[in-house]
Each structure stands twice: as C-alpha cells, then as structure tokens.
Amino acid sequence: MDEDTKSIATPLLESSPSGTASRLQTLGNIIVSIVGTGVLGLPFAFRIAGWLAGSLGVAIVGVTTYYCMLLLIQVLCRENLASNGSSVEARTYGDLGYKSFGSFGQYLTEFLILVAQCGGSVAYLVFIGQNLQSIFQHPGLTFQLFIILLVPIEIGLSWIGSLSALAPFSIFADICNVLAMAIVVKEDIQQAAEGEFSFGQRTAITSNLGGLPFAGGMAVFCFEGFGMTLALENSMKDRAKFPRLLAQTFGGITLVYILFGFFGYMAYGDETRDIVTLNLPRNWSSIAVQVGLCLGLVFTFPIMVHPINEIVEEKLKRLQCFTKPCHSDNNSLTRLGKIGIYISRAIVVIGLAILASCVPAFGVFASLVGSTVCALISFVLPATFHLKLFGSSLHLWQKALDSVVLFCGLFFAAYGTYNTVVGV
C-alpha cells in the first residue's frame, strides 16, 4: 500500500466504528472471521489430494487469498482518494462492483455474497446435524431430523434484536475448534507411538487428478470471511499496520491449517471422515468437544444469517405497506412491517434448513461452495476490479499477476465445480 493510500481515513463500512480496535483486538477479529468449521474438513481434503499436494494447495490458497485481500483494500482506498470532495464514495464490496461495471457489477457482487452466506449457513446446519447424529447413534435419528429440530431454536434466535449478545458464542465455537484439533493431533501422536501406522502408507500426491480441485475447494472454504476484509481494515486504529498484521495472521493460520490437515490424515488414513471429529473415539472428552462445537454453532448461526436477513429486509422496507410515510429509519416500520420482518426471518431459516437436509455430506458441500462462490469472491472479483479500475497505471508484472489470479480462479471455479458435482 503506497503512502497516499495510507493516509486515507474514509470509513469503509458505515455500520462499523472506524479506528477503534487495537492491534490485539484486530488480530482476534481476523482469526474469528477467517477460522470456521471448514478447518475440520481439511484432513479429508488431504486424504483426497495426498499430504504433499494438500499442503502445497493450502499454502497457495492462503497466499493468494492474502494477496487478493490487499488488492481489495488498495482499490477501495484509491477509489475514495479519487472521490475526495465528491458525494460518491466506495464503502462496500458492492460499491466497488458498481464503480467497475455499473449496476450489473453491484448486483452480481451482492448476489455472490448472498449465495456465499447461504452456503456457509447451510454448512453450519449440516455440520451440527452430522455431529449430533454421531453422538446419538440410533437408526431413527438421522441428521435431517436433527436439522428439523433445530429450526424452532434458530428462528427464535434470529428474532433477537442485538447480535452482540450472540457474539461471545462465536469465540466459544472457535475455542471448541482448537480443542477438537488438539484431540486429533493427540490421537495421531498416540497412534504413531504405538506403531499403528506407517508414514509410507499415506499418499503424498493422489493419482486421481480430479481429487486436487476437490481438495482445493475445501481449502478455499476454510479461508472464509473474505467479505469482512473491508470492515476489519477500517476497524483498526492504526490502519497503516493492517497489511503487515494480516500477513502475519494469515501466515500463522495457513501453517496451522497445513499441520492439522497433515496430522489428521496421518492419524486416520483412508478412514478419515469428511468431518474429522466423526473419527474421534467415543469417550467423554471427544463427545464434550462435539457437543461444544454444536452448541457454539447453534448460537452463531444467526450471525451467519444476519447479512441474508439484511438484504431481504432492505427489499421489504421499500414496500409502502411496511413503512410509515415520511420516515426512513428502522423505527418507521408499521405493525404489518414488523410482523413481516419476523416472518421473513423465519422463512429464511426454514429455507436454509430444507437445503441443508438435502446435502449429501459436509465435505462435498464445503468443496462445492469453496469452488464456486468463494473462489469468485476471493480471487476473481478483486483481480477484475483492480484491472478494470487501475489497469492503465499498473506495471506489466502487476497486470500479469492479476490476470493469472483471474483466469486461474475462473478455471478452478469451473473445473472444481464439475469435479464436486460428478464426484471424486
């Protein structure tokens, strides 16, 4: 980021307080935004791709995602610098789409973000359903039944007005993620000490090339939270230090991902499940971690769904029967409008639950979401915006690098989607 860009102090997201978070707070926000349930599918991805190919794939995805995050921040800051003194400024990802390709670009960007949020929400439900099915093993208790039982709870939570009351549960879920990862590593070390597997029995690079994009889609899904880039950068008090902090955090997360995927695959080999917690022995510690993960995700699901509700409710508030005349704030809703908001949130939860009940497996779905919308949002759009808005001022190597990211992202999205759909 150049010196002119560093001096920009224009807020990127109106809903986020600008310049209040310390370095430590920003570090925590980055980790919470990026690390999610997808990490527990990495050992399965390493099983599909091989431990060496999987390690290289996660490293490449991590570096590319970091680079594209910097592109997004750079484009936004320069656009606001160019807009200084005018009434039109870029504040969101959708605004960049509008500045690049007009209304079509804005609608496409917001649509992809909406689909990505829906995909992440569905993955949460599938994850909870499969883990509860593993805990309460009974022929009549399918994971679809557990998802249905969750619907009334999630509808009630989605009606809570303040999301800040649910935010601590997101941290709780991440703590459970760490505990699950620790237990998997412990199991691996224990099996290695007992000589229950040989390193040579594990595949380094799969002979099935179709497994590589499948594993790549899972890796992309693991680096979730790309849409939070602008809010995270804007929230930091010393924004000039954000790129370096982001690089350090991404480096640490990528290393942890590689080690966890490696150890998980080494522990269970060809028996590795698409959610590695399903491989854990049935003892009190493993069950406690699984229950903790499910409980944390139950309370963080409304946070994941919140952007979807915002988009739906914005459309509803444009209806004359939903709002009082001569009012534009949130208190302008009529009684019918308030009831409509509650109903819309319930419909969103029910719709996502129906989709989740049709998903065959967490790993397949996570790879599909990562290969499609996550790849487009994380790689294709940032590179396209950068080339479109500043192509004439870029060096040749910058144009070449952006073009490589763009076309590789498109190829990966197309080929990864095909492989996921037809099966690995």
HELIX and SHEET records of a PDB file:
HELIX    1   1 GLU A    3  LYS A    6  1                                   4    
HELIX    2   2 ARG A   23  ILE A   34  1                                  12    
HELIX    3   3 THR A   37  GLY A   41  5                                   5    
HELIX    4   4 LEU A   42  ALA A   49  1                                   8    
HELIX    5   5 TRP A   51  ALA A   82  1                                  32    
HELIX    6   6 TYR A   93  ILE A  135  1                                  43    
HELIX    7   7 PHE A  143  SER A  158  1                                  16    
HELIX    8   8 LEU A  163  ALA A  165  5                                   3    
HELIX    9   9 ALA A  167  GLU A  194  1                                  28    
HELIX   10  10 PHE A  199  GLN A  201  5                                   3    
HELIX   11  11 GLY A  211  CYS A  222  1                                  12    
HELIX   12  12 PHE A  226  MET A  228  5                                   3    
HELIX   13  13 THR A  229  SER A  235  1                                   7    
HELIX   14  14 ARG A  239  LYS A  241  5                                   3    
HELIX   15  15 PHE A  242  TYR A  268  1                                  27    
HELIX   16  16 GLY A  269  GLU A  271  5                                   3    
HELIX   17  17 VAL A  276  ASN A  279  5                                   4    
HELIX   18  18 TRP A  284  LEU A  316  1                                  33    
HELIX   19  19 GLN A  320  PHE A  322  5                                   3    
HELIX   20  20 ASN A  330  SER A  332  5                                   3    
HELIX   21  21 ARG A  335  SER A  357  1                                  23    
HELIX   22  22 PHE A  362  VAL A  369  1                                   8    
HELIX   23  23 GLY A  370  CYS A  374  3                                   5    
HELIX   24  24 ALA A  375  ALA A  375  1                                   1    
HELIX   25  25 LEU A  376  VAL A  380  3                                   5    
HELIX   26  26 LEU A  381  PHE A  390  1                                  10    
HELIX   27  27 GLY A  391  SER A  393  5                                   3    
HELIX   28  28 LEU A  396  VAL A  422  1                                  27    
END                                                                             
